[in-house]
């Protein structure tokens, strides 16, 4: 194993330890590790693929490890368990040779002061080298890779058939969608992309966002097709005063500015507002940015539209953020739903008498979507649902009057995020 092979795998272990031990998001853990240790493009991609696939297939991986044990691990998420997980992932889910998958994992055990477990790790990986692929064929991957609390909530909300389709889609890697500031034919040709319903473009070939053509020049920003479609429900915003609450990282702000709105983007995180400002500068756009708590902040004048893309569990983004399935819990869902309720009420104070609210979440949980709208309308009888028509969301029918997308939508193009949006007006 090369020194660099060691380095990349050590970083993968460090990233997964950060997720499992410290409950940090995968995206933040990867960013932190890549900032500390410089890797080339190929090995950064390897670390990202190894950590993401380990989390995406975690239920199957742990089931295979358990098959080889006489009794379960006494301590959950120990270092030896993390090492076994990346070993099994390479052995059975990545195109890593059996020899490299096993030998590198055993070598890592020694390097990370787990020498006492070298034989143990080697024995389990050797057994799965012989039996693992036959065991995979007998696994119910959908159920194993979906925590019970999520599975039960989806079955309750959408039925078992749809729940299985959601879980199946979540095991696939999410494509990269972008929105162009100006859709020039030259840019479209160079980027090799296809247009999605709602106006986003899906890249046929992607990679590290910052290295792609047009990023530094500010030609485009990243925005999933479902999110892009949801923000189009804001309608004609040219010349309108729009407040974007919980705005960072800014995809919806950029769309609104692009379409002529006078945007005030509010977010409580200084770090996230700084990143939003950097992206506005990169894109050559202007918006007023405010670092403030949306629960207590009030504008100097009321807006025509308030966009509330509320903090949520993010269960609609599991394809690109598989760690969420293990970092979130029903308790987090209750806490976030309570916060959404408060933010919804705060948004109602910010609009003009004839203004509108566009409420969005990247969640599949009813508590973070239609239930929030129902409760808001009960608390605020002066508001009504501004129904979203079928032709606005590109479906055959839309009896709810609200927008809902699923990860398994548009399978011919690779799916899209699970998303919810509803429009309300006085």
GUVOTOR-964681 format. One record per residue (C-alpha): residue in three letters; x negated, y negated, z negated. Coordinates in steps of 0.02 Angstrom, whole numbers, plus 50000, padded with zeros to 5 digits. Last residue first. Example, Ala and Ser with C-alpha at 12.3 -4.5 7.8 and 13.67 -1.06 7.14 Angstrom:
# GUVOTOR-964681
SER493165005349643
ALA493855022549610
# end
This chain:
# GUVOTOR-964681
UNK526914815949847
UNK525824827349952
UNK525024844449934
UNK523944854650052
UNK523374872250008
UNK521744881450041
UNK521064898850003
UNK519504907650065
UNK518774925050086
UNK517244922250194
UNK517194927650376
UNK517164943750477
UNK515854950050601
UNK516484943250768
UNK517554958050823
UNK518074959950641
UNK518974943150644
UNK519634944850466
UNK518854958150354
UNK518144945450230
UNK519904938550202
UNK520694921650240
UNK522144912750154
UNK522904896150204
UNK524524890450125
UNK526294888450194
UNK526704905450119
UNK527644911350274
UNK526134909550390
UNK526484919150550
UNK525494925350699
UNK523864918350631
UNK522744904550695
UNK522674893550540
UNK523434877650612
UNK524554887250733
UNK525384896050586
UNK525884880050499
UNK525144873850336
UNK526544867550224
UNK526344851150133
UNK526824858349964
UNK527754845749859
UNK527264833049727
UNK528374822549613
UNK528774838649519
UNK527014838249444
UNK526844851349307
UNK527854864449402
UNK526974859649565
UNK525284861949481
UNK525794879049412
UNK526274885449585
UNK524694878349665
UNK523564886349535
UNK524464902849556
UNK524234901949744
UNK522344900549729
UNK521174903449583
UNK522354914649484
UNK522714924049646
UNK520884929749653
UNK520124930549828
UNK519004915649794
UNK518124902549901
UNK519274889249827
UNK520194874649906
UNK521464861149858
UNK521834847749988
UNK522724833449898
UNK523764820349988
UNK524144801849974
UNK525804792549990
UNK525704784649817
UNK523804783249837
UNK522704797149768
UNK521544797949618
UNK522724802649477
UNK523254818849563
UNK521414824049574
UNK521294824249383
UNK522774836249372
UNK521914848149495
UNK520284846549398
UNK521174851849237
UNK521984866949320
UNK520334871649403
UNK519464871449233
UNK520774883249161
UNK520554894949310
UNK518674894549283
UNK518834899949101
UNK520074913749143
UNK518984920249284
UNK517444919949173
UNK518364931149049
UNK518854942949190
UNK516994944749228
UNK515664936949340
UNK513824941549351
UNK514084959049420
UNK515224955649569
UNK514374938649590
UNK512724947349629
UNK513384951949802
UNK513224933849862
UNK513234934350053
UNK514554947850074
UNK515254943549903
UNK515854926449964
UNK517724928049932
UNK517374932549752
UNK516674915149722
UNK517264914749540
UNK517794896649558
UNK517224878549553
UNK518554868549646
UNK518464862449825
UNK519574847649782
UNK519794836049931
UNK520694820149885
UNK521534811050027
UNK522164793350054
UNK521114787649907
UNK521404776649756
UNK520284762049719
UNK518864759949596
UNK518804778749581
UNK519064787949415
UNK517834799949332
UNK518454810149184
UNK518754827649252
UNK517664824549405
UNK516134823449294
UNK514934811249376
UNK513494809949497
UNK514224799049634
UNK513804799149819
UNK514464786049939
UNK514324792950115
UNK513184789750263
UNK512574801850395
UNK510904803850484
UNK510964822750466
UNK509324823650370
UNK509844808750264
UNK511514816750222
UNK510584832950184
UNK509424824150062
UNK510904815549978
UNK511774832349957
UNK510184839649882
UNK510084825249758
UNK511924827649717
UNK511564846049681
UNK510124842149564
UNK511084828349475
UNK512524840349444
UNK514234832549405
UNK514764830849587
UNK515714817049678
UNK515674813049863
UNK516514796649913
UNK516914797550098
UNK517514784350220
UNK518174796050353
UNK517644795550536
UNK517684813750587
UNK515824816650560
UNK516014809350385
UNK517374822050346
UNK516374836650416
UNK514814831350320
UNK515794830050157
UNK516514847450188
UNK514784855150202
UNK514114845250054
UNK513124856149934
UNK513904848449834
UNK515634840449834
UNK516394844849666
UNK517684831749717
UNK517714824749894
UNK518634808149890
UNK519294801850057
UNK519714784150113
UNK520404785250290
UNK519624777050444
UNK519754793250543
UNK520454806850428
UNK521604815250554
UNK522074831950478
UNK521434838050309
UNK521854855650371
UNK520214854950468
UNK519384857850299
UNK520084875450289
UNK519434880350462
UNK517674875050415
UNK517744884750252
UNK518334900250346
UNK516984898550480
UNK515594897050350
UNK514664880450345
UNK512814877250371
UNK512364860150442
UNK511944854150617
UNK510854843050728
UNK509884835450584
UNK508174835850673
UNK507484846450532
UNK508834859550561
UNK508874858450752
UNK507984874650792
UNK507914886550645
UNK506494886450517
UNK507494878650375
UNK508894891250393
UNK507774906450368
UNK508474918750493
UNK509804919150628
UNK510184927550794
UNK511934927450870
UNK512324911650773
UNK514154908650736
UNK514834891450779
UNK516164882950674
UNK517624874550763
UNK519184881150678
UNK519224898050765
UNK517394902850799
UNK516254896650937
UNK514834908050988
UNK512994904250964
UNK511354905551058
UNK510494890750970
UNK509604884951129
UNK511174885251235
UNK512254876351108
UNK510924863051083
UNK510794859851269
UNK512684859151291
UNK512834845451161
UNK514054848251017
UNK513674833150909
UNK513564835150720
UNK513634853850745
UNK514394865550617
UNK513494881650572
UNK513924899650537
UNK512684913050481
UNK513284931050480
UNK513724939950316
UNK512924956950287
UNK514184970950272
UNK514614979550108
UNK515914966150072
UNK516904971450225
UNK517214988550149
UNK517794980749986
UNK519034969350074
UNK519694983750181
UNK519884994450025
UNK520864980749937
UNK521954978950092
UNK522444997250087
UNK522644997649897
UNK523874983149887
UNK523574964349901
UNK523724956549729
UNK523744971749614
UNK522514981349723
UNK521384966049726
UNK521444963849536
UNK521114982349505
UNK519624982649622
UNK518874967049545
UNK519014973149366
UNK518394990449415
UNK516754984349491
UNK516664987449680
UNK515134996749745
UNK515715013749684
UNK517475011249750
UNK516985007249928
UNK515525019449933
UNK516615034549895
UNK515125046349888
UNK515055063349970
UNK514005058250120
UNK512805049150006
UNK512465065449912
UNK511875073850072
UNK510695059150102
UNK510025059749925
UNK509575078249910
UNK507745079849959
UNK507145061849945
UNK508335060349799
UNK507335073649707
UNK505705065049749
UNK506405048449688
UNK506935056149523
UNK505285064949496
UNK504225049549541
UNK505185038549419
UNK504955050949276
UNK503125053949319
UNK502775035249319
UNK503805031949161
UNK502375030949035
UNK501445019349153
UNK502795006049136
UNK501524992049111
UNK502104982349264
UNK500624987749373
UNK500905005949326
UNK502745005549369
UNK502344996049529
UNK501245010449586
UNK502705022549563
UNK503835011149665
UNK502525009249803
UNK502275027949813
UNK504115032249827
UNK504725019749957
UNK503085020550054
UNK503115039550068
UNK504955040250114
UNK504695027550253
UNK505675011550233
UNK507125008050351
UNK508245002450210
UNK509715011250127
UNK509095028150066
UNK507265027050013
UNK507145008150004
UNK508705006649897
UNK508185021649793
UNK506515013549751
UNK507314996549720
UNK508515004649596
UNK507185015449514
UNK506145000149476
UNK507654991149402
UNK508045006349294
UNK506245007049232
UNK506384988649186
UNK507964991549083
UNK509654986449153
UNK510704995949025
UNK509815003248876
UNK510295021048829
UNK510125026749009
UNK511405040149051
UNK511115058449005
UNK510295073349092
UNK509825061749234
UNK509745065449422
UNK511595062149458
UNK511435045949358
UNK510155039749484
UNK511345043349628
UNK512795034449541
UNK511665019649503
UNK511235018049688
UNK513035019849744
UNK513645006349625
UNK512174994949667
UNK512444995249855
UNK512674976349878
UNK511494972849734
UNK510084983549804
UNK510474977149978
UNK510264959049923
UNK508634962449830
UNK507844972449971
UNK508444961050111
UNK507854945050025
UNK506174952649983
UNK505964959050161
UNK506474942250237
UNK505184933550129
UNK503964946550191
UNK504254942750374
UNK504244923850354
UNK502594923250259
UNK502554922350071
UNK502044908449952
UNK502344912449769
UNK503104899749648
UNK504364891749767
UNK504834908649840
UNK505184914849663
UNK506304900049619
UNK507274900949781
UNK507544919649760
UNK508164917449582
UNK509324903149633
UNK510114913549773
UNK510244928949661
UNK511184919449527
UNK510454920449353
UNK511144932549224
UNK509494932949127
UNK509184951749121
UNK510084957949277
UNK509864942949394
UNK508134937549333
UNK507574955649327
UNK508174957249508
UNK507104942349561
UNK505574948749468
UNK505754965949546
UNK505884958249720
UNK504364947349682
UNK503364962749634
UNK503934970949796
UNK503274956449900
UNK501634955849805
UNK501284974449814
UNK501584974549999
UNK500404959750009
UNK499044969449921
UNK499294983150050
UNK500005000050000
# end
